Amino acid sequence: MSQAGVIDSLHFARAALEQRGVLGLEQLQRLAKMQCSTERLEYHLRGGRASNGKRCLRLSVRGSVQALCQRCLDPLPVPIAIDAELQLAENLREIAEADDEIDRVLASRRMDVAQLVEDEVILALPMVPRHEGCVHHRVT
Protein backbone atom coordinates (compact mmCIF):
# COMPACT_ATOMS: atom_id res chain seq x y z
CA MET A 1 0.00 0.00 0.00
CA SER A 2 1.18 3.53 -0.65
CA GLN A 3 2.03 5.91 2.16
CA ALA A 4 -0.17 9.00 2.31
CA GLY A 5 2.25 11.18 4.25
CA VAL A 6 1.91 14.69 5.58
CA ILE A 7 1.08 17.86 3.64
CA ASP A 8 1.09 21.59 4.31
CA SER A 9 -2.62 22.02 3.58
CA LEU A 10 -2.49 25.74 2.72
CA HIS A 11 0.41 25.26 0.31
CA PHE A 12 -1.27 22.17 -1.13
CA ALA A 13 -4.45 24.16 -1.82
CA ARG A 14 -2.66 27.30 -3.03
CA ALA A 15 -0.52 25.33 -5.48
CA ALA A 16 -3.49 23.18 -6.59
CA LEU A 17 -1.48 20.03 -5.91
CA GLU A 18 -2.84 16.49 -6.20
CA GLN A 19 -2.13 13.23 -4.46
CA ARG A 20 -3.50 9.75 -5.14
CA GLY A 21 -2.96 6.65 -3.11
CA VAL A 22 -4.23 3.47 -1.58
CA LEU A 23 -4.60 2.91 2.15
CA GLY A 24 -4.92 -0.40 3.95
CA LEU A 25 -6.08 -1.18 7.46
CA GLU A 26 -2.52 -0.81 8.81
CA GLN A 27 -2.80 2.96 8.14
CA LEU A 28 -6.36 3.23 9.46
CA GLN A 29 -6.00 2.32 13.12
CA ARG A 30 -9.20 4.02 14.32
CA LEU A 31 -11.23 1.94 11.86
CA ALA A 32 -9.50 -1.17 13.17
CA LYS A 33 -10.41 -0.19 16.75
CA MET A 34 -14.04 0.12 15.60
CA GLN A 35 -13.82 -3.54 14.51
CA CYS A 36 -13.93 -2.54 10.85
CA SER A 37 -11.66 -3.89 8.16
CA THR A 38 -10.75 -3.05 4.61
CA GLU A 39 -8.35 -4.42 2.06
CA ARG A 40 -7.90 -1.06 0.37
CA LEU A 41 -9.35 2.40 0.11
CA GLU A 42 -8.34 4.46 -2.91
CA TYR A 43 -8.19 8.21 -2.42
CA HIS A 44 -7.62 11.28 -4.58
CA LEU A 45 -6.84 14.58 -2.85
CA ARG A 46 -6.79 17.86 -4.80
CA GLY A 47 -6.07 21.36 -3.60
CA GLY A 48 -7.81 24.43 -4.96
CA ARG A 49 -10.38 27.10 -4.26
CA ALA A 50 -14.05 26.68 -3.42
CA SER A 51 -16.75 28.62 -5.28
CA ASN A 52 -16.58 31.28 -2.52
CA GLY A 53 -12.86 31.80 -3.22
CA LYS A 54 -11.60 30.16 -0.02
CA ARG A 55 -8.87 27.54 -0.16
CA CYS A 56 -10.11 23.98 0.00
CA LEU A 57 -9.23 20.34 -0.34
CA ARG A 58 -11.33 18.07 -2.53
CA LEU A 59 -11.23 14.47 -1.40
CA SER A 60 -12.57 11.41 -3.21
CA VAL A 61 -12.44 8.01 -1.55
CA ARG A 62 -13.57 4.71 -3.09
CA GLY A 63 -13.60 1.20 -1.68
CA SER A 64 -15.41 -0.93 0.84
CA VAL A 65 -15.28 -1.35 4.60
CA GLN A 66 -16.39 -4.44 6.49
CA ALA A 67 -18.30 -3.37 9.59
CA LEU A 68 -20.06 -5.59 12.10
CA CYS A 69 -23.84 -5.89 11.91
CA GLN A 70 -25.17 -4.72 15.27
CA ARG A 71 -27.97 -7.29 15.13
CA CYS A 72 -26.16 -10.51 14.23
CA LEU A 73 -22.49 -9.48 14.62
CA ASP A 74 -21.68 -10.92 11.17
CA PRO A 75 -19.58 -8.92 8.69
CA LEU A 76 -21.46 -6.22 6.79
CA PRO A 77 -19.89 -4.75 3.63
CA VAL A 78 -20.30 -0.97 3.48
CA PRO A 79 -19.46 0.59 0.11
CA ILE A 80 -17.48 3.82 0.39
CA ALA A 81 -17.97 6.54 -2.25
CA ILE A 82 -16.98 9.91 -0.81
CA ASP A 83 -16.69 13.18 -2.73
CA ALA A 84 -16.05 15.94 -0.20
CA GLU A 85 -15.03 19.56 -0.51
CA LEU A 86 -13.36 20.65 2.72
CA GLN A 87 -12.79 24.36 3.16
CA LEU A 88 -9.61 25.18 5.08
CA ALA A 89 -10.28 27.17 8.26
CA GLU A 90 -7.64 29.40 9.83
CA ASN A 91 -8.71 28.52 13.40
CA LEU A 92 -11.17 26.47 15.43
CA ARG A 93 -13.32 29.54 16.14
CA GLU A 94 -14.01 29.92 12.43
CA ILE A 95 -15.30 26.34 12.35
CA ALA A 96 -17.36 26.68 15.55
CA GLU A 97 -19.01 29.96 14.52
CA ALA A 98 -19.87 28.92 10.95
CA ASP A 99 -23.63 28.92 10.36
CA ASP A 100 -23.70 27.32 6.93
CA GLU A 101 -23.50 23.83 5.46
CA ILE A 102 -19.85 24.08 4.35
CA ASP A 103 -17.58 21.29 5.59
CA ARG A 104 -14.42 22.72 7.13
CA VAL A 105 -11.13 21.36 8.43
CA LEU A 106 -8.44 23.17 10.33
CA ALA A 107 -5.59 24.25 8.05
CA SER A 108 -2.28 22.77 9.13
CA ARG A 109 1.34 22.77 8.03
CA ARG A 110 1.45 19.08 9.01
CA MET A 111 -1.85 17.55 7.94
CA ASP A 112 -1.81 13.75 7.99
CA VAL A 113 -3.51 12.65 4.76
CA ALA A 114 -4.33 9.13 6.02
CA GLN A 115 -6.01 10.65 9.08
CA LEU A 116 -8.02 13.03 6.87
CA VAL A 117 -9.16 10.09 4.71
CA GLU A 118 -9.99 8.05 7.81
CA ASP A 119 -12.00 10.96 9.30
CA GLU A 120 -14.18 11.15 6.20
CA VAL A 121 -14.64 7.36 6.02
CA ILE A 122 -15.71 7.22 9.68
CA LEU A 123 -18.23 10.01 9.03
CA ALA A 124 -19.59 8.05 6.04
CA LEU A 125 -20.21 4.85 8.03
CA PRO A 126 -23.73 4.17 9.30
CA MET A 127 -24.17 5.04 12.96
CA VAL A 128 -25.65 1.59 13.63
CA PRO A 129 -24.52 -0.81 10.90
CA ARG A 130 -26.94 -3.65 10.24
CA HIS A 131 -28.03 -5.89 7.42
CA GLU A 132 -31.13 -4.70 5.56
CA GLY A 133 -33.09 -7.87 6.24
CA CYS A 134 -31.08 -9.41 9.05
CA VAL A 135 -32.71 -12.66 10.15
CA HIS A 136 -29.82 -13.88 12.32
CA HIS A 137 -30.27 -12.66 15.86
CA ARG A 138 -27.77 -13.79 18.42
CA VAL A 139 -29.02 -14.44 21.90
CA THR A 140 -26.65 -13.72 24.74
TORVEXDREN-198302 format. One record per residue (C-alpha): residue number from 1; residue in three letters; x, y, z. Coordinates in steps of 0.001 Angstrom, whole numbers, plus 524288, in hexadecimal, padded with zeros to 5 digits. Layout:
residues N
{loza = NUM	drenmi = ala	xx = X	yy = Y	zz = Z}
...
end
This chain:
residues 140
{loza = 1	drenmi = met	xx = 80000	yy = 80000	zz = 80000}
{loza = 2	drenmi = ser	xx = 8049B	yy = 80DCD	zz = 7FD7B}
{loza = 3	drenmi = gln	xx = 807ED	yy = 81718	zz = 8086F}
{loza = 4	drenmi = ala	xx = 7FF57	yy = 8232C	zz = 80903}
{loza = 5	drenmi = gly	xx = 808C6	yy = 82BAC	zz = 8109C}
{loza = 6	drenmi = val	xx = 80775	yy = 83964	zz = 815CF}
{loza = 7	drenmi = ile	xx = 80433	yy = 845C3	zz = 80E3C}
{loza = 8	drenmi = asp	xx = 80441	yy = 85457	zz = 810D3}
{loza = 9	drenmi = ser	xx = 7F5C6	yy = 85600	zz = 80DFE}
{loza = 10	drenmi = leu	xx = 7F642	yy = 8648A	zz = 80AA4}
{loza = 11	drenmi = his	xx = 8019E	yy = 862AF	zz = 80139}
{loza = 12	drenmi = phe	xx = 7FB07	yy = 8569A	zz = 7FB94}
{loza = 13	drenmi = ala	xx = 7EE9A	yy = 85E5F	zz = 7F8E1}
{loza = 14	drenmi = arg	xx = 7F59E	yy = 86AA7	zz = 7F42E}
{loza = 15	drenmi = ala	xx = 7FDF8	yy = 862F4	zz = 7EA93}
{loza = 16	drenmi = ala	xx = 7F25C	yy = 85A88	zz = 7E63F}
{loza = 17	drenmi = leu	xx = 7FA36	yy = 84E3A	zz = 7E8EF}
{loza = 18	drenmi = glu	xx = 7F4E4	yy = 8406D	zz = 7E7C4}
{loza = 19	drenmi = gln	xx = 7F7B0	yy = 833AC	zz = 7EE91}
{loza = 20	drenmi = arg	xx = 7F255	yy = 82619	zz = 7EBF0}
{loza = 21	drenmi = gly	xx = 7F46F	yy = 819FF	zz = 7F3D9}
{loza = 22	drenmi = val	xx = 7EF7A	yy = 80D92	zz = 7F9D4}
{loza = 23	drenmi = leu	xx = 7EE0D	yy = 80B62	zz = 80861}
{loza = 24	drenmi = gly	xx = 7ECC8	yy = 7FE74	zz = 80F6E}
{loza = 25	drenmi = leu	xx = 7E844	yy = 7FB63	zz = 81D26}
{loza = 26	drenmi = glu	xx = 7F627	yy = 7FCD9	zz = 82265}
{loza = 27	drenmi = gln	xx = 7F514	yy = 80B94	zz = 81FC8}
{loza = 28	drenmi = leu	xx = 7E727	yy = 80CA0	zz = 824F2}
{loza = 29	drenmi = gln	xx = 7E891	yy = 80910	zz = 8333E}
{loza = 30	drenmi = arg	xx = 7DC13	yy = 80FB7	zz = 837F3}
{loza = 31	drenmi = leu	xx = 7D420	yy = 80794	zz = 82E54}
{loza = 32	drenmi = ala	xx = 7DAE5	yy = 7FB6B	zz = 8336E}
{loza = 33	drenmi = lys	xx = 7D756	yy = 7FF40	zz = 8416C}
{loza = 34	drenmi = met	xx = 7C92C	yy = 8007D	zz = 83CF5}
{loza = 35	drenmi = gln	xx = 7CA08	yy = 7F229	zz = 838AD}
{loza = 36	drenmi = cys	xx = 7C992	yy = 7F611	zz = 82A63}
{loza = 37	drenmi = ser	xx = 7D277	yy = 7F0CE	zz = 81FE2}
{loza = 38	drenmi = thr	xx = 7D603	yy = 7F414	zz = 811FF}
{loza = 39	drenmi = glu	xx = 7DF5F	yy = 7EEBE	zz = 80809}
{loza = 40	drenmi = arg	xx = 7E11F	yy = 7FBDD	zz = 80171}
{loza = 41	drenmi = leu	xx = 7DB7D	yy = 80962	zz = 8006C}
{loza = 42	drenmi = glu	xx = 7DF71	yy = 81169	zz = 7F4A3}
{loza = 43	drenmi = tyr	xx = 7E005	yy = 82013	zz = 7F689}
{loza = 44	drenmi = his	xx = 7E240	yy = 82C0B	zz = 7EE1E}
{loza = 45	drenmi = leu	xx = 7E54B	yy = 838F7	zz = 7F4DB}
{loza = 46	drenmi = arg	xx = 7E57E	yy = 845C1	zz = 7ED3D}
{loza = 47	drenmi = gly	xx = 7E848	yy = 8536E	zz = 7F1EB}
{loza = 48	drenmi = gly	xx = 7E17C	yy = 85F6F	zz = 7EC9F}
{loza = 49	drenmi = arg	xx = 7D772	yy = 869DC	zz = 7EF5E}
{loza = 50	drenmi = ala	xx = 7C91F	yy = 8683C	zz = 7F2A8}
{loza = 51	drenmi = ser	xx = 7BE94	yy = 86FCA	zz = 7EB61}
{loza = 52	drenmi = asn	xx = 7BF3A	yy = 87A2D	zz = 7F629}
{loza = 53	drenmi = gly	xx = 7CDC3	yy = 87C33	zz = 7F370}
{loza = 54	drenmi = lys	xx = 7D2AC	yy = 875CE	zz = 7FFE9}
{loza = 55	drenmi = arg	xx = 7DD5B	yy = 86B98	zz = 7FF64}
{loza = 56	drenmi = cys	xx = 7D87E	yy = 85DAF	zz = 7FFFD}
{loza = 57	drenmi = leu	xx = 7DBF2	yy = 84F6F	zz = 7FEAB}
{loza = 58	drenmi = arg	xx = 7D3BA	yy = 84694	zz = 7F61A}
{loza = 59	drenmi = leu	xx = 7D427	yy = 83885	zz = 7FA86}
{loza = 60	drenmi = ser	xx = 7CEE8	yy = 82C94	zz = 7F376}
{loza = 61	drenmi = val	xx = 7CF64	yy = 81F46	zz = 7F9F2}
{loza = 62	drenmi = arg	xx = 7CB00	yy = 81269	zz = 7F3F1}
{loza = 63	drenmi = gly	xx = 7CAE1	yy = 804B0	zz = 7F970}
{loza = 64	drenmi = ser	xx = 7C3CF	yy = 7FC60	zz = 80343}
{loza = 65	drenmi = val	xx = 7C453	yy = 7FABF	zz = 811F5}
{loza = 66	drenmi = gln	xx = 7BFFF	yy = 7EEA4	zz = 81957}
{loza = 67	drenmi = ala	xx = 7B885	yy = 7F2DB	zz = 82578}
{loza = 68	drenmi = leu	xx = 7B1A3	yy = 7EA27	zz = 82F48}
{loza = 69	drenmi = cys	xx = 7A2E5	yy = 7E902	zz = 82E8A}
{loza = 70	drenmi = gln	xx = 79DAF	yy = 7ED8F	zz = 83BA1}
{loza = 71	drenmi = arg	xx = 792BF	yy = 7E386	zz = 83B19}
{loza = 72	drenmi = cys	xx = 799CF	yy = 7D6F6	zz = 83798}
{loza = 73	drenmi = leu	xx = 7A828	yy = 7DAF5	zz = 83918}
{loza = 74	drenmi = asp	xx = 7AB4C	yy = 7D558	zz = 82BA2}
{loza = 75	drenmi = pro	xx = 7B380	yy = 7DD29	zz = 821F3}
{loza = 76	drenmi = leu	xx = 7AC2B	yy = 7E7B3	zz = 81A84}
{loza = 77	drenmi = pro	xx = 7B24E	yy = 7ED73	zz = 80E2C}
{loza = 78	drenmi = val	xx = 7B0B1	yy = 7FC36	zz = 80D97}
{loza = 79	drenmi = pro	xx = 7B3F9	yy = 80250	zz = 8006C}
{loza = 80	drenmi = ile	xx = 7BBB6	yy = 80EEB	zz = 80186}
{loza = 81	drenmi = ala	xx = 7B9D0	yy = 81989	zz = 7F73A}
{loza = 82	drenmi = ile	xx = 7BDB0	yy = 826B5	zz = 7FCD6}
{loza = 83	drenmi = asp	xx = 7BED0	yy = 83378	zz = 7F558}
{loza = 84	drenmi = ala	xx = 7C149	yy = 83E48	zz = 7FF37}
{loza = 85	drenmi = glu	xx = 7C54C	yy = 84C6C	zz = 7FE04}
{loza = 86	drenmi = leu	xx = 7CBD5	yy = 850A9	zz = 80A9E}
{loza = 87	drenmi = gln	xx = 7CE06	yy = 85F28	zz = 80C57}
{loza = 88	drenmi = leu	xx = 7DA73	yy = 86261	zz = 813D7}
{loza = 89	drenmi = ala	xx = 7D7D3	yy = 86A23	zz = 82043}
{loza = 90	drenmi = glu	xx = 7E225	yy = 872D9	zz = 8266B}
{loza = 91	drenmi = asn	xx = 7DDFE	yy = 86F6B	zz = 8345C}
{loza = 92	drenmi = leu	xx = 7D461	yy = 86767	zz = 83C43}
{loza = 93	drenmi = arg	xx = 7CBF8	yy = 87365	zz = 83F0F}
{loza = 94	drenmi = glu	xx = 7C943	yy = 874E0	zz = 8308B}
{loza = 95	drenmi = ile	xx = 7C439	yy = 866E3	zz = 8303C}
{loza = 96	drenmi = ala	xx = 7BC33	yy = 86836	zz = 83CBA}
{loza = 97	drenmi = glu	xx = 7B5BF	yy = 87505	zz = 838B4}
{loza = 98	drenmi = ala	xx = 7B25F	yy = 870F8	zz = 82AC9}
{loza = 99	drenmi = asp	xx = 7A3B0	yy = 870F7	zz = 82874}
{loza = 100	drenmi = asp	xx = 7A368	yy = 86AB4	zz = 81B16}
{loza = 101	drenmi = glu	xx = 7A432	yy = 85D15	zz = 81556}
{loza = 102	drenmi = ile	xx = 7B272	yy = 85E15	zz = 810FE}
{loza = 103	drenmi = asp	xx = 7BB54	yy = 8532D	zz = 815DA}
{loza = 104	drenmi = arg	xx = 7C7AF	yy = 858C1	zz = 81BDF}
{loza = 105	drenmi = val	xx = 7D482	yy = 8536B	zz = 820F1}
{loza = 106	drenmi = leu	xx = 7DF0A	yy = 85A7D	zz = 82857}
{loza = 107	drenmi = ala	xx = 7EA26	yy = 85EBB	zz = 81F6F}
{loza = 108	drenmi = ser	xx = 7F717	yy = 858F4	zz = 823A8}
{loza = 109	drenmi = arg	xx = 8053A	yy = 858F0	zz = 81F5E}
{loza = 110	drenmi = arg	xx = 805A6	yy = 84A8C	zz = 82336}
{loza = 111	drenmi = met	xx = 7F8C5	yy = 8448A	zz = 81EFF}
{loza = 112	drenmi = asp	xx = 7F8EA	yy = 835B8	zz = 81F37}
{loza = 113	drenmi = val	xx = 7F24C	yy = 83165	zz = 81294}
{loza = 114	drenmi = ala	xx = 7EF17	yy = 823AC	zz = 81788}
{loza = 115	drenmi = gln	xx = 7E88A	yy = 8299A	zz = 8237C}
{loza = 116	drenmi = leu	xx = 7E0AE	yy = 832E1	zz = 81AD5}
{loza = 117	drenmi = val	xx = 7DC35	yy = 8276F	zz = 81265}
{loza = 118	drenmi = glu	xx = 7D8F8	yy = 81F71	zz = 81E7E}
{loza = 119	drenmi = asp	xx = 7D122	yy = 82ACB	zz = 82451}
{loza = 120	drenmi = glu	xx = 7C89C	yy = 82B8C	zz = 81833}
{loza = 121	drenmi = val	xx = 7C6D5	yy = 81CBD	zz = 81786}
{loza = 122	drenmi = ile	xx = 7C29E	yy = 81C34	zz = 825D4}
{loza = 123	drenmi = leu	xx = 7B8CB	yy = 82718	zz = 82343}
{loza = 124	drenmi = ala	xx = 7B37F	yy = 81F6F	zz = 81799}
{loza = 125	drenmi = leu	xx = 7B10C	yy = 812F6	zz = 81F60}
{loza = 126	drenmi = pro	xx = 7A351	yy = 81046	zz = 82455}
{loza = 127	drenmi = met	xx = 7A197	yy = 813B0	zz = 832A3}
{loza = 128	drenmi = val	xx = 79BD0	yy = 80636	zz = 83542}
{loza = 129	drenmi = pro	xx = 7A03A	yy = 7FCD9	zz = 82A93}
{loza = 130	drenmi = arg	xx = 796C7	yy = 7F1BF	zz = 82802}
{loza = 131	drenmi = his	xx = 79286	yy = 7E8FC	zz = 81CFD}
{loza = 132	drenmi = glu	xx = 78668	yy = 7EDA1	zz = 815B4}
{loza = 133	drenmi = gly	xx = 77EBC	yy = 7E141	zz = 81864}
{loza = 134	drenmi = cys	xx = 7869C	yy = 7DB40	zz = 8235E}
{loza = 135	drenmi = val	xx = 7803C	yy = 7CE89	zz = 827A6}
{loza = 136	drenmi = his	xx = 78B80	yy = 7C9CB	zz = 8301E}
{loza = 137	drenmi = his	xx = 789C0	yy = 7CE8F	zz = 83DF9}
{loza = 138	drenmi = arg	xx = 79386	yy = 7CA23	zz = 847F0}
{loza = 139	drenmi = val	xx = 78E9F	yy = 7C799	zz = 8558C}
{loza = 140	drenmi = thr	xx = 797E7	yy = 7CA67	zz = 860A5}
end
